[in-house]
Amino acid sequence: MSDPYAARSDLDWELAVESIALRIRWFGLIVGYLLVNALDPVENRPYLNGILTLGAVYALFDLAWHWRGKAFLSRTPLFVSLMEALFIGLLSHFDRGLDSPFRYYYFLSLLVCAIRYSPAVTYSTYAMHSMSYSMLALSHGLIDRGDIVSLILMLVFMGWGTWAGTSLALLIRETGRKLTDLNHELEVRIERRTRELQQSQALLVQQEKQAAFGLLAAGIAHEVGNPLAAISSLVQLMNRKELEPEMHDRLALVDEQLIRIQKTLRELVEFSRPGNNEIRTTDLHEVIENALNIAKYYKRKKGKKIETHYSQEIPHLQIARDRVLQVFLNLVLNALDATEEGGTILISTELTDDKVRCTFKDDGHGISPERQIQLFEPYFTTKPTGTGLGLFVSKNIVEGMGGRIRLEHSHPGTTVFSVTLPT
């Protein structure tokens, strides 16, 4: 599979070197017009102006493609090199032959080729330019030894310029690629660190909320517990007196409801106290039942049925009981929120491959596919009043014990979450 980041980097490099090539070409055209028409007029001025105009037309096409974010004739570099060899050879031929200043355009062409294309294309361009310059020498005729030496030196210098330009271009390209890779790696690290910071912040917020809830629950239990104890004592005193049987029955009923309220307060304090990370031998089914006992006070449980199917093969586990209770309670409450009145929630356990798998299934409205991929991210929630921390914290708790929590599947009518813990 191709790397889109690398493809984008190559495209940026191509457009950057194309911009440099455009400047070099236009510089050569402007200097050429000045040489022909102002600085050093020659007899064949119309021919030279015509050739330069053809070069300007090509440069305009190149400029138009560059504005569109593309490179003109980028797939046929050797054809471009052939046109440039003819262009420079004709300019030199109609000017002064081997002594024409246009012969230096060969170096500009090789420089442009070196920064734009591969070394193979550049050396092929050098071969074309050498042939062009040699044909130029033949067309004007070699007179003496000095002309032959000038021809050889020109070919040698063009070869040297080709090697130097190619080496420099490769160095720049490799340096640019390394800098791009380092920049990409830095972006990835920043993104990872940002995500870790968000997760740490989310965990801290959850812990602060639980601590605040614990203080509130403890205060409520204290304020309500004392009056309840006094009322319970008065009921017991009255029950010891000789009263009508019907009155004793009513006092017993009052005492029974007081005991129920006290039990509810104990469960509230038990749940809200700071979680214990101590690993101990735990009956997993007892933890599930404890979570269901707390969930029964949830206002949205009314009219909904919770069924449990427990496997008898489940051994006691070495887990942090309070943390697992928090996970199970969160999954039960989420199922209650997703289920309408009359709905059913099924909780089952099974032992597979030395692992315990707990499944929470509801027949609610389901979760849309585009939201499923974000379920375990911090601060993401599908509920209007949710905090987006429940599943995120649950995932961290379960994975911290070497287990796994996942959404098995979800669609309208069925949603299944599973928690897998090692035995």
C-alpha contacts under 8 A as a table, 3 or more apart, distances in Angstrom:
res1	aa1	res2	aa2	distance
2	S	7	A	7.77
3	D	6	A	5.30
3	D	7	A	6.30
4	P	7	A	4.95
4	P	8	R	6.09
5	Y	8	R	5.18
5	Y	9	S	6.23
6	A	9	S	4.94
6	A	10	D	6.22
7	A	10	D	5.17
7	A	11	L	6.27
8	R	11	L	5.08
8	R	12	D	6.19
9	S	12	D	5.12
9	S	13	W	6.24
9	S	177	R	7.76
9	S	180	T	7.32
10	D	13	W	5.07
10	D	14	E	6.17
11	L	14	E	5.07
11	L	15	L	6.25
12	D	15	L	5.26
12	D	16	A	6.12
13	W	16	A	5.06
13	W	17	V	6.24
14	E	17	V	5.41
14	E	18	E	6.02
14	E	71	A	7.49
14	E	116	R	6.90
15	L	18	E	4.93
15	L	19	S	6.25
15	L	66	H	7.25
15	L	69	G	6.99
15	L	70	K	6.93
15	L	71	A	6.84
16	A	19	S	5.23
16	A	20	I	6.69
17	V	20	I	5.01
17	V	21	A	6.15
17	V	115	I	6.32
17	V	116	R	5.88
18	E	21	A	4.95
18	E	22	L	6.14
18	E	66	H	7.37
18	E	71	A	6.66
18	E	116	R	6.90
19	S	22	L	5.17
19	S	23	R	6.52
19	S	66	H	7.50
20	I	23	R	5.26
20	I	24	I	6.39
20	I	112	V	7.90
21	A	24	I	5.13
21	A	25	R	6.17
21	A	112	V	5.40
21	A	116	R	7.80
22	L	25	R	5.16
22	L	26	W	6.16
22	L	59	A	7.22
22	L	62	D	7.46
22	L	63	L	6.99
23	R	26	W	5.26
23	R	27	F	5.99
24	I	27	F	5.06
24	I	28	G	6.24
24	I	108	L	7.17
24	I	112	V	7.48
25	R	28	G	5.12
25	R	29	L	6.27
25	R	59	A	7.07
26	W	29	L	5.01
26	W	30	I	6.12
26	W	56	A	7.78
26	W	59	A	7.24
27	F	30	I	5.33
27	F	31	V	6.20
28	G	31	V	5.21
28	G	32	G	5.99
28	G	105	Y	7.30
29	L	32	G	4.96
29	L	33	Y	6.24
29	L	52	L	6.57
29	L	55	G	7.41
29	L	56	A	6.86
30	I	33	Y	5.23
30	I	34	L	6.32
31	V	34	L	5.09
31	V	35	L	6.12
32	G	35	L	5.08
32	G	36	V	6.18
32	G	52	L	7.25
32	G	102	F	7.62
33	Y	36	V	5.26
33	Y	37	N	5.92
33	Y	38	A	7.77
33	Y	49	N	7.08
33	Y	52	L	7.25
34	L	37	N	5.37
34	L	38	A	5.12
34	L	39	L	5.93
35	L	38	A	5.88
35	L	39	L	4.89
35	L	40	D	5.31
35	L	41	P	6.88
36	V	39	L	6.85
36	V	40	D	5.95
36	V	41	P	5.07
36	V	42	V	6.58
36	V	45	R	6.18
36	V	48	L	7.10
36	V	49	N	7.36
37	N	40	D	6.90
37	N	41	P	5.39
37	N	45	R	7.27
38	A	41	P	6.19
41	P	45	R	6.93
42	V	45	R	5.66
42	V	95	D	6.92
44	N	47	Y	5.52
44	N	48	L	6.31
44	N	94	F	6.12
44	N	95	D	6.89
45	R	48	L	5.11
45	R	49	N	6.01
46	P	49	N	5.12
46	P	50	G	6.09
47	Y	50	G	5.08
47	Y	51	I	6.25
47	Y	94	F	7.19
48	L	51	I	5.10
48	L	52	L	6.11
48	L	91	L	6.10
48	L	94	F	6.71
48	L	95	D	7.52
49	N	52	L	5.06
49	N	53	T	5.99
50	G	53	T	5.03
50	G	54	L	6.34
51	I	54	L	5.16
51	I	55	G	6.41
51	I	87	F	7.11
51	I	90	L	7.70
51	I	91	L	6.96
52	L	55	G	4.94
52	L	56	A	6.14
53	T	56	A	4.83
53	T	57	V	6.20
54	L	57	V	5.12
54	L	58	Y	6.42
55	G	58	Y	5.16
55	G	59	A	6.19
55	G	87	F	7.54
56	A	59	A	4.90
56	A	60	L	6.12
57	V	60	L	5.06
57	V	61	F	6.43
58	Y	61	F	5.18
58	Y	62	D	6.27
59	A	62	D	4.89
59	A	63	L	6.08
60	L	63	L	4.95
60	L	64	A	6.14
61	F	64	A	5.11
61	F	65	W	6.28
61	F	72	F	7.16
62	D	65	W	5.29
62	D	66	H	6.21
62	D	71	A	6.96
62	D	72	F	5.12
63	L	66	H	4.99
63	L	67	W	6.35
64	A	67	W	5.25
64	A	68	R	6.60
65	W	68	R	5.10
65	W	69	G	6.57
65	W	70	K	5.24
65	W	71	A	5.84
65	W	72	F	5.62
66	H	69	G	5.09
66	H	70	K	5.09
66	H	71	A	5.72
66	H	72	F	7.29
67	W	70	K	7.33
71	A	74	S	5.42
73	L	76	T	5.49
73	L	77	P	6.79
73	L	80	V	7.38
74	S	77	P	5.98
76	T	79	F	5.47
76	T	80	V	6.70
77	P	80	V	5.10
77	P	81	S	6.26
77	P	117	Y	7.56
77	P	121	V	7.19
78	L	81	S	4.88
78	L	82	L	6.11
78	L	121	V	6.72
78	L	124	S	7.56
78	L	125	T	6.93
79	F	82	L	5.03
79	F	83	M	6.31
80	V	83	M	5.16
80	V	84	E	6.27
81	S	84	E	5.08
81	S	85	A	6.15
81	S	109	S	7.88
81	S	113	C	7.91
81	S	125	T	5.61
81	S	128	M	7.47
82	L	85	A	5.09
82	L	86	L	6.33
82	L	125	T	7.45
82	L	128	M	6.63
83	M	86	L	5.19
83	M	87	F	5.97
84	E	87	F	4.81
84	E	88	I	6.04
84	E	109	S	7.13
85	A	88	I	5.44
85	A	89	G	6.00
85	A	106	Y	7.56
85	A	128	M	6.39
85	A	129	H	5.29
85	A	132	S	5.94
86	L	89	G	5.06
86	L	90	L	5.98
86	L	132	S	6.87
87	F	90	L	5.38
87	F	91	L	6.28
88	I	91	L	5.10
88	I	92	S	6.15
88	I	102	F	6.60
88	I	103	R	6.80
88	I	105	Y	6.51
88	I	106	Y	6.88
89	G	92	S	5.22
89	G	93	H	5.98
89	G	103	R	7.68
89	G	132	S	5.85
89	G	133	Y	6.49
89	G	136	L	6.38
90	L	93	H	4.92
90	L	94	F	6.16
91	L	94	F	5.49
91	L	95	D	6.07
91	L	102	F	6.46
92	S	95	D	5.00
92	S	96	R	6.03
92	S	97	G	5.01
92	S	98	L	6.98
92	S	100	S	5.36
92	S	101	P	7.55
92	S	102	F	5.53
92	S	103	R	6.16
92	S	136	L	7.68
93	H	96	R	6.34
93	H	97	G	4.72
93	H	98	L	7.92
93	H	136	L	6.37
93	H	140	H	7.99
94	F	97	G	7.02
95	D	100	S	5.90
96	R	99	D	5.46
96	R	100	S	4.55
97	G	100	S	5.41
97	G	136	L	6.63
97	G	137	A	7.20
97	G	140	H	6.57
98	L	103	R	7.17
98	L	133	Y	8.00
98	L	136	L	7.09
98	L	137	A	6.34
98	L	140	H	7.99
98	L	151	L	7.92
99	D	103	R	7.64
100	S	103	R	5.83
101	P	104	Y	5.99
102	F	105	Y	5.39
102	F	106	Y	7.92
103	R	106	Y	5.86
104	Y	107	F	5.50
104	Y	108	L	6.96
105	Y	108	L	4.92
105	Y	109	S	6.10
106	Y	109	S	5.10
106	Y	110	L	6.21
106	Y	129	H	6.67
106	Y	158	M	7.54
107	F	110	L	5.09
107	F	111	L	6.08
107	F	158	M	6.48
107	F	161	G	6.92
108	L	111	L	5.04
108	L	112	V	6.21
109	S	112	V	5.19
109	S	113	C	6.15
110	L	113	C	4.99
110	L	114	A	6.01
110	L	122	T	6.70
110	L	125	T	7.03
110	L	126	Y	6.87
110	L	161	G	7.54
110	L	162	T	6.14
110	L	165	G	7.59
111	L	114	A	5.11
111	L	115	I	6.46
111	L	161	G	7.77
111	L	162	T	7.27
111	L	165	G	5.83
112	V	115	I	5.49
112	V	116	R	6.19
113	C	116	R	5.15
113	C	117	Y	5.66
113	C	121	V	7.56
113	C	122	T	5.62
113	C	125	T	7.65
114	A	117	Y	5.76
114	A	118	S	6.95
114	A	119	P	6.79
114	A	122	T	5.55
114	A	162	T	7.25
114	A	165	G	5.62
114	A	166	T	4.96
114	A	169	A	6.15
115	I	165	G	7.41
115	I	166	T	7.17
115	I	169	A	5.11
117	Y	121	V	6.16
117	Y	122	T	6.68
118	S	121	V	5.40
118	S	122	T	6.37
119	P	122	T	4.93
119	P	123	Y	6.09
119	P	166	T	5.98
120	A	123	Y	5.33
120	A	124	S	6.14
121	V	124	S	5.02
121	V	125	T	6.12
122	T	125	T	4.98
122	T	126	Y	6.25
122	T	162	T	6.99
122	T	166	T	7.30
123	Y	126	Y	4.83
123	Y	127	A	6.32
123	Y	162	T	6.85
124	S	127	A	5.06
124	S	128	M	6.43
125	T	128	M	5.03
125	T	129	H	6.16
126	Y	129	H	5.09
126	Y	130	S	6.01
126	Y	158	M	7.16
126	Y	159	G	6.85
126	Y	162	T	6.84
127	A	130	S	5.09
127	A	131	M	6.22
128	M	131	M	5.12
128	M	132	S	6.10
129	H	132	S	4.85
129	H	133	Y	6.04
130	S	133	Y	5.18
130	S	134	S	6.03
130	S	155	L	6.14
130	S	158	M	7.92
131	M	134	S	5.04
131	M	135	M	6.09
132	S	135	M	5.24
132	S	136	L	6.20
133	Y	136	L	4.91
133	Y	137	A	6.29
134	S	137	A	5.03
134	S	138	L	6.29
134	S	151	L	7.42
135	M	138	L	4.95
135	M	139	S	6.03
136	L	139	S	5.14
136	L	140	H	6.45
137	A	140	H	5.37
137	A	141	G	5.99
137	A	142	L	6.54
137	A	151	L	7.47
138	L	141	G	4.92
138	L	142	L	6.69
142	L	147	D	6.00
142	L	148	I	6.70
143	I	147	D	6.57
144	D	147	D	5.61
144	D	148	I	6.84
145	R	148	I	5.13
145	R	149	V	6.25
146	G	149	V	5.06
146	G	150	S	6.13
147	D	150	S	5.02
147	D	151	L	6.19
148	I	151	L	5.07
148	I	152	I	6.25
149	V	152	I	5.13
149	V	153	L	6.02
150	S	153	L	5.12
150	S	154	M	6.01
151	L	154	M	5.16
151	L	155	L	6.30
152	I	155	L	5.16
152	I	156	V	6.13
153	L	156	V	4.94
153	L	157	F	5.98
154	M	157	F	5.13
154	M	158	M	6.09
155	L	158	M	5.12
155	L	159	G	6.19
156	V	159	G	5.06
156	V	160	W	6.12
157	F	160	W	4.91
157	F	161	G	5.96
158	M	161	G	4.98
158	M	162	T	6.03
159	G	162	T	4.99
159	G	163	W	6.27
160	W	163	W	5.19
160	W	164	A	6.14
161	G	164	A	5.07
161	G	165	G	5.83
162	T	165	G	5.24
162	T	166	T	5.98
163	W	166	T	5.23
163	W	167	S	6.10
164	A	167	S	5.23
164	A	168	L	6.11
165	G	168	L	5.17
165	G	169	A	6.00
166	T	169	A	5.10
166	T	170	L	6.09
167	S	170	L	5.19
167	S	171	L	6.20
168	L	171	L	5.09
168	L	172	I	6.19
169	A	172	I	5.12
169	A	173	R	5.99
170	L	173	R	5.06
170	L	174	E	5.98
171	L	174	E	5.22
171	L	175	T	6.05
172	I	175	T	5.10
172	I	176	G	6.00
173	R	176	G	5.06
173	R	177	R	6.12
174	E	177	R	5.05
174	E	178	K	6.18
175	T	178	K	5.14
175	T	179	L	6.18
176	G	179	L	5.10
176	G	180	T	6.09
177	R	180	T	4.99
177	R	181	D	6.13
178	K	181	D	5.06
178	K	182	L	6.09
179	L	182	L	5.03
179	L	183	N	6.05
180	T	183	N	5.04
180	T	184	H	6.14
181	D	184	H	5.04
181	D	185	E	6.09
182	L	185	E	5.02
182	L	186	L	6.06
183	N	186	L	5.01
183	N	187	E	6.23
184	H	187	E	5.10
184	H	188	V	6.27
185	E	188	V	5.06
185	E	189	R	6.20
186	L	189	R	5.08
186	L	190	I	6.13
187	E	190	I	5.12
187	E	191	E	6.09
188	V	191	E	5.10
188	V	192	R	6.13
189	R	192	R	5.02
189	R	193	R	6.04
190	I	193	R	5.10
190	I	194	T	5.98
191	E	194	T	5.08
191	E	195	R	6.16
192	R	195	R	5.11
192	R	196	E	6.19
193	R	196	E	5.04
193	R	197	L	6.09
194	T	197	L	5.04
194	T	198	Q	6.20
195	R	198	Q	5.07
195	R	199	Q	6.21
196	E	199	Q	5.06
196	E	200	S	6.15
197	L	200	S	5.08
197	L	201	Q	6.07
198	Q	201	Q	5.03
198	Q	202	A	6.06
198	Q	378	P	7.38
199	Q	202	A	5.00
199	Q	203	L	6.23
199	Q	378	P	6.42
200	S	203	L	5.16
200	S	204	L	6.19
201	Q	204	L	5.04
201	Q	205	V	6.15
202	A	205	V	5.11
202	A	206	Q	6.22
202	A	378	P	6.28
202	A	379	Y	7.51
202	A	389	L	6.77
203	L	206	Q	5.08
203	L	207	Q	6.18
203	L	389	L	7.87
203	L	393	V	6.62
204	L	207	Q	5.10
204	L	208	E	6.12
205	V	208	E	5.10
205	V	209	K	6.14
206	Q	209	K	5.11
206	Q	210	Q	6.17
206	Q	389	L	6.91
206	Q	393	V	7.80
207	Q	210	Q	5.09
207	Q	211	A	6.08
208	E	211	A	5.05
208	E	212	A	6.10
209	K	212	A	5.12
209	K	213	F	6.06
210	Q	213	F	5.00
210	Q	214	G	6.01
210	Q	272	S	6.69
210	Q	273	R	7.95
210	Q	274	P	7.24
211	A	214	G	4.98
211	A	215	L	6.36
211	A	272	S	7.59
211	A	273	R	7.41
211	A	274	P	6.53
212	A	215	L	5.20
212	A	216	L	6.25
213	F	216	L	5.01
213	F	217	A	6.00
213	F	272	S	6.25
214	G	217	A	5.08
214	G	218	A	6.03
214	G	269	V	6.99
214	G	272	S	4.36
214	G	273	R	5.20
214	G	274	P	7.15
215	L	218	A	5.13
215	L	219	G	6.13
216	L	219	G	5.13
216	L	220	I	6.19
217	A	220	I	5.09
217	A	221	A	6.03
217	A	268	L	6.61
217	A	269	V	5.87
217	A	272	S	6.62
218	A	221	A	5.09
218	A	222	H	6.14
218	A	269	V	5.96
219	G	222	H	5.14
219	G	223	E	6.12
220	I	223	E	5.15
220	I	224	V	5.87
220	I	225	G	7.93
221	A	224	V	5.28
221	A	225	G	5.36
221	A	265	L	5.77
221	A	266	R	7.73
221	A	269	V	7.19
222	H	225	G	5.09
222	H	226	N	6.33
223	E	226	N	6.05
223	E	227	P	7.33
224	V	227	P	5.75
224	V	228	L	6.26
225	G	228	L	5.06
225	G	229	A	6.10
225	G	262	Q	7.02
225	G	265	L	7.83
226	N	229	A	5.14
226	N	230	A	6.39
227	P	230	A	5.07
227	P	231	I	6.11
228	L	231	I	5.05
228	L	232	S	5.98
228	L	258	L	6.84
228	L	262	Q	7.66
229	A	232	S	5.05
229	A	233	S	6.22
230	A	233	S	5.15
230	A	234	L	6.33
231	I	234	L	5.13
231	I	235	V	6.21
232	S	235	V	5.13
232	S	236	Q	6.26
232	S	255	D	6.32
232	S	258	L	6.79
233	S	236	Q	5.16
233	S	237	L	6.22
234	L	237	L	5.07
234	L	238	M	6.14
235	V	238	M	5.14
235	V	239	N	6.02
235	V	251	L	6.34
235	V	254	V	7.70
235	V	255	D	6.73
236	Q	239	N	4.96
236	Q	240	R	6.45
236	Q	255	D	7.82
237	L	240	R	5.35
237	L	241	K	7.06
238	M	241	K	5.48
238	M	251	L	7.96
239	N	242	E	7.72
239	N	243	L	7.69
239	N	248	H	6.02
239	N	251	L	6.53
239	N	252	A	7.81
243	L	247	M	6.29
243	L	248	H	6.64
244	E	247	M	5.29
244	E	248	H	6.58
245	P	248	H	5.11
245	P	249	D	6.36
246	E	249	D	5.15
246	E	250	R	6.38
247	M	250	R	5.07
247	M	251	L	6.15
248	H	251	L	5.05
248	H	252	A	6.10
249	D	252	A	5.07
249	D	253	L	6.23
250	R	253	L	4.97
250	R	254	V	6.26
251	L	254	V	4.99
251	L	255	D	6.15
252	A	255	D	5.02
252	A	256	E	6.11
253	L	256	E	5.05
253	L	257	Q	6.38
254	V	257	Q	5.25
254	V	258	L	6.24
255	D	258	L	5.00
255	D	259	I	6.26
256	E	259	I	5.18
256	E	260	R	6.33
257	Q	260	R	4.91
257	Q	261	I	6.26
258	L	261	I	5.11
258	L	262	Q	6.26
259	I	262	Q	5.07
259	I	263	K	6.18
260	R	263	K	5.09
260	R	264	T	6.29
261	I	264	T	5.07
261	I	265	L	6.31
262	Q	265	L	5.08
262	Q	266	R	6.30
263	K	266	R	5.10
263	K	267	E	6.29
264	T	267	E	5.14
264	T	268	L	6.20
265	L	268	L	5.00
265	L	269	V	6.23
266	R	269	V	5.18
266	R	270	E	6.00
267	E	270	E	4.95
267	E	271	F	6.10
267	E	294	I	7.00
268	L	271	F	5.27
268	L	272	S	6.12
268	L	294	I	7.66
269	V	272	S	5.15
269	V	273	R	6.00
270	E	273	R	5.65
271	F	294	I	7.89
275	G	322	D	5.37
275	G	323	R	6.26
276	N	320	A	6.84
276	N	321	R	7.49
276	N	322	D	5.70
276	N	323	R	7.12
277	N	320	A	5.21
277	N	321	R	7.74
277	N	322	D	7.21
277	N	323	R	6.95
278	E	319	I	7.79
278	E	320	A	5.41
278	E	321	R	7.78
279	I	318	Q	5.88
279	I	319	I	4.85
279	I	320	A	4.53
279	I	321	R	7.30
280	R	317	L	7.71
280	R	318	Q	5.09
280	R	319	I	5.67
280	R	320	A	6.39
280	R	321	R	7.30
281	T	316	H	6.03
281	T	317	L	5.40
281	T	318	Q	4.63
281	T	319	I	6.65
282	T	286	E	7.96
282	T	287	V	7.88
282	T	316	H	5.31
282	T	317	L	5.27
282	T	318	Q	6.27
282	T	319	I	6.65
282	T	321	R	6.59
283	D	286	E	5.35
283	D	287	V	6.65
283	D	315	P	7.49
283	D	316	H	4.89
283	D	317	L	6.61
284	L	287	V	5.12
284	L	288	I	6.46
284	L	314	I	7.96
284	L	316	H	6.65
284	L	317	L	6.96
285	H	288	I	5.05
285	H	289	E	6.19
285	H	310	Y	7.37
286	E	289	E	5.06
286	E	290	N	6.09
287	V	290	N	5.04
287	V	291	A	6.28
287	V	321	R	7.12
287	V	324	V	7.54
287	V	325	L	5.79
288	I	291	A	5.07
288	I	292	L	6.29
288	I	325	L	7.00
288	I	328	F	6.53
288	I	329	L	7.92
289	E	292	L	4.98
289	E	293	N	6.14
290	N	293	N	5.03
290	N	294	I	6.45
290	N	325	L	7.51
291	A	294	I	5.27
291	A	295	A	6.16
291	A	325	L	6.07
291	A	326	Q	7.79
291	A	328	F	6.36
291	A	329	L	4.97
291	A	332	V	7.82
292	L	295	A	4.85
292	L	296	K	6.13
292	L	329	L	7.18
292	L	332	V	7.55
293	N	296	K	5.41
293	N	297	Y	7.69
294	I	297	Y	6.07
294	I	298	Y	7.65
294	I	329	L	7.80
295	A	298	Y	5.20
295	A	301	K	7.52
295	A	329	L	6.98
295	A	332	V	7.32
295	A	333	L	6.80
296	K	299	K	7.99
296	K	301	K	6.43
297	Y	301	K	7.61
298	Y	301	K	5.70
298	Y	333	L	7.90
299	K	302	K	6.45
300	R	336	L	6.38
300	R	337	D	6.74
301	K	304	K	5.55
301	K	336	L	6.20
302	K	341	E	7.14
303	G	341	E	5.00
303	G	342	G	5.35
303	G	343	G	7.62
304	K	336	L	7.72
304	K	339	T	7.75
304	K	340	E	7.53
304	K	341	E	5.53
304	K	342	G	5.05
304	K	343	G	5.19
304	K	344	T	5.92
304	K	345	I	7.74
305	K	342	G	7.07
305	K	343	G	6.35
305	K	344	T	4.74
305	K	345	I	6.20
306	I	344	T	5.83
306	I	345	I	4.73
306	I	346	L	5.96
306	I	347	I	7.58
307	E	344	T	7.38
307	E	345	I	6.14
307	E	346	L	4.82
307	E	347	I	6.17
308	T	346	L	5.83
308	T	347	I	4.73
308	T	348	S	5.66
309	H	346	L	7.56
309	H	347	I	6.20
309	H	348	S	4.50
309	H	349	T	6.61
310	Y	347	I	7.98
310	Y	348	S	5.44
310	Y	349	T	5.10
310	Y	350	E	7.21
311	S	314	I	6.00
311	S	348	S	7.57
311	S	349	T	5.56
311	S	350	E	5.36
311	S	351	L	7.43
313	E	350	E	7.52
313	E	351	L	6.62
314	I	349	T	7.77
314	I	350	E	6.87
314	I	351	L	6.07
314	I	356	V	6.95
315	P	423	T	7.51
316	H	423	T	8.00
317	L	423	T	5.81
318	Q	423	T	7.40
319	I	324	V	7.57
319	I	401	M	7.31
320	A	323	R	5.56
320	A	324	V	6.39
321	R	324	V	5.30
321	R	325	L	6.12
322	D	325	L	5.02
322	D	326	Q	6.33
323	R	326	Q	5.10
323	R	327	V	6.52
323	R	397	I	6.66
324	V	327	V	5.02
324	V	328	F	6.24
324	V	397	I	7.49
324	V	398	V	7.48
325	L	328	F	5.19
325	L	329	L	6.01
326	Q	329	L	5.24
326	Q	330	N	6.16
326	Q	394	S	7.50
327	V	330	N	5.23
327	V	331	L	6.41
327	V	391	L	8.00
327	V	394	S	5.07
327	V	397	I	7.63
327	V	398	V	7.89
328	F	331	L	5.19
328	F	332	V	6.20
329	L	332	V	5.08
329	L	333	L	6.11
330	N	333	L	5.23
330	N	334	N	6.12
330	N	390	G	6.30
330	N	391	L	7.47
330	N	394	S	7.80
331	L	334	N	5.11
331	L	335	A	6.18
331	L	360	F	7.14
331	L	391	L	8.00
331	L	417	F	7.83
332	V	335	A	5.11
332	V	336	L	6.25
332	V	360	F	7.43
333	L	336	L	4.99
333	L	337	D	6.20
334	N	337	D	5.07
334	N	338	A	6.28
335	A	338	A	5.12
335	A	339	T	6.17
335	A	345	I	6.94
335	A	360	F	7.82
335	A	361	K	7.57
335	A	362	D	5.91
335	A	364	G	7.50
336	L	339	T	5.23
336	L	340	E	7.86
336	L	345	I	7.69
337	D	340	E	7.79
338	A	362	D	7.73
338	A	364	G	4.93
338	A	365	H	6.05
338	A	366	G	7.21
339	T	343	G	5.66
339	T	344	T	7.46
339	T	362	D	6.77
339	T	363	D	6.31
339	T	364	G	4.10
339	T	365	H	6.80
340	E	343	G	5.56
340	E	364	G	6.47
343	G	362	D	7.65
343	G	363	D	6.29
343	G	364	G	7.16
344	T	362	D	6.04
344	T	363	D	6.22
345	I	360	F	7.19
345	I	361	K	5.69
345	I	362	D	4.50
345	I	363	D	6.95
346	L	359	T	7.84
346	L	360	F	5.97
346	L	361	K	5.08
346	L	362	D	6.35
347	I	358	C	7.19
347	I	359	T	5.62
347	I	360	F	4.80
347	I	361	K	6.42
348	S	358	C	5.77
348	S	359	T	5.24
348	S	360	F	6.87
349	T	356	V	7.03
349	T	357	R	5.62
349	T	358	C	4.50
349	T	359	T	6.31
350	E	356	V	5.88
350	E	357	R	5.37
350	E	358	C	6.73
351	L	354	D	6.61
351	L	355	K	5.74
351	L	356	V	4.73
351	L	357	R	6.28
352	T	355	K	5.28
352	T	356	V	6.35
352	T	357	R	7.22
354	D	422	P	6.71
354	D	423	T	5.84
355	K	420	T	6.58
355	K	421	L	5.77
355	K	422	P	4.64
355	K	423	T	5.37
356	V	420	T	5.58
356	V	421	L	5.26
356	V	422	P	6.28
356	V	423	T	6.57
357	R	418	S	6.67
357	R	419	V	5.69
357	R	420	T	4.42
357	R	421	L	6.55
358	C	418	S	5.54
358	C	419	V	5.09
358	C	420	T	6.34
359	T	416	V	6.80
359	T	417	F	5.82
359	T	418	S	4.44
359	T	419	V	6.51
360	F	416	V	5.66
360	F	417	F	5.19
360	F	418	S	6.21
361	K	414	T	6.96
361	K	415	T	5.63
361	K	416	V	4.43
361	K	417	F	6.51
362	D	413	G	7.68
362	D	414	T	5.76
362	D	415	T	5.49
362	D	416	V	6.73
363	D	366	G	7.78
363	D	412	P	7.69
363	D	413	G	4.53
363	D	414	T	4.55
363	D	415	T	6.52
364	G	412	P	6.67
364	G	413	G	5.27
364	G	414	T	6.19
364	G	415	T	7.02
365	H	411	H	7.24
365	H	412	P	4.72
365	H	413	G	5.73
365	H	414	T	7.44
366	G	410	S	5.33
366	G	411	H	4.65
366	G	412	P	4.54
366	G	413	G	6.31
366	G	414	T	6.16
366	G	415	T	5.62
367	I	371	R	6.64
367	I	372	Q	6.41
367	I	410	S	5.77
367	I	411	H	6.15
367	I	412	P	7.46
367	I	415	T	7.59
368	S	371	R	5.44
368	S	372	Q	6.37
368	S	410	S	7.68
368	S	411	H	7.08
369	P	372	Q	5.13
369	P	373	I	7.22
370	E	373	I	6.33
370	E	374	Q	7.80
371	R	374	Q	5.48
371	R	375	L	6.44
371	R	382	T	7.92
372	Q	375	L	5.31
372	Q	407	L	7.91
373	I	376	F	7.78
374	Q	377	E	5.41
374	Q	380	F	6.75
375	L	380	F	6.49
375	L	381	T	7.14
375	L	391	L	7.02
375	L	392	F	7.77
376	F	380	F	7.52
376	F	391	L	5.40
376	F	392	F	4.69
376	F	395	K	6.98
377	E	380	F	5.82
377	E	388	G	7.68
377	E	391	L	7.89
377	E	392	F	5.75
378	P	388	G	5.80
378	P	389	L	5.54
378	P	392	F	5.53
379	Y	387	T	5.93
379	Y	388	G	3.82
379	Y	389	L	5.61
380	F	387	T	7.40
380	F	388	G	4.35
380	F	389	L	7.36
381	T	384	P	7.80
381	T	386	G	5.78
381	T	387	T	6.47
381	T	388	G	4.36
381	T	389	L	7.93
382	T	386	G	7.24
382	T	388	G	7.99
383	K	386	G	5.00
387	T	390	G	7.43
388	G	391	L	7.26
388	G	392	F	7.33
389	L	392	F	5.13
389	L	393	V	5.85
390	G	393	V	5.43
390	G	394	S	6.11
391	L	394	S	4.86
391	L	395	K	5.98
392	F	395	K	5.22
392	F	396	N	6.51
393	V	396	N	5.16
393	V	397	I	6.23
394	S	397	I	5.09
394	S	398	V	6.16
394	S	405	I	7.84
395	K	398	V	5.32
395	K	399	E	6.00
395	K	404	R	7.30
395	K	405	I	6.00
396	N	399	E	5.31
396	N	400	G	5.87
397	I	400	G	5.14
397	I	401	M	6.67
398	V	401	M	5.31
398	V	402	G	6.68
398	V	403	G	5.17
398	V	404	R	5.82
398	V	405	I	6.58
398	V	419	V	7.68
398	V	421	L	7.50
399	E	402	G	4.97
399	E	403	G	4.87
399	E	404	R	5.53
399	E	405	I	7.62
400	G	403	G	7.22
401	M	421	L	7.46
402	G	421	L	6.92
402	G	422	P	6.76
403	G	419	V	7.36
403	G	420	T	5.33
403	G	421	L	4.48
403	G	422	P	6.17
404	R	419	V	5.84
404	R	420	T	5.15
404	R	421	L	6.78
405	I	417	F	7.36
405	I	418	S	5.70
405	I	419	V	4.48
405	I	420	T	6.35
406	R	417	F	5.85
406	R	418	S	5.63
406	R	419	V	6.81
407	L	410	S	7.43
407	L	415	T	7.90
407	L	416	V	6.15
407	L	417	F	4.57
407	L	418	S	6.52
408	E	415	T	7.77
408	E	416	V	5.46
408	E	417	F	5.61
408	E	418	S	6.68
409	H	414	T	7.84
409	H	415	T	5.94
409	H	416	V	5.66
409	H	417	F	7.54
410	S	414	T	5.74
410	S	415	T	4.19
410	S	416	V	6.36
411	H	414	T	5.59
411	H	415	T	6.32
412	P	415	T	7.77
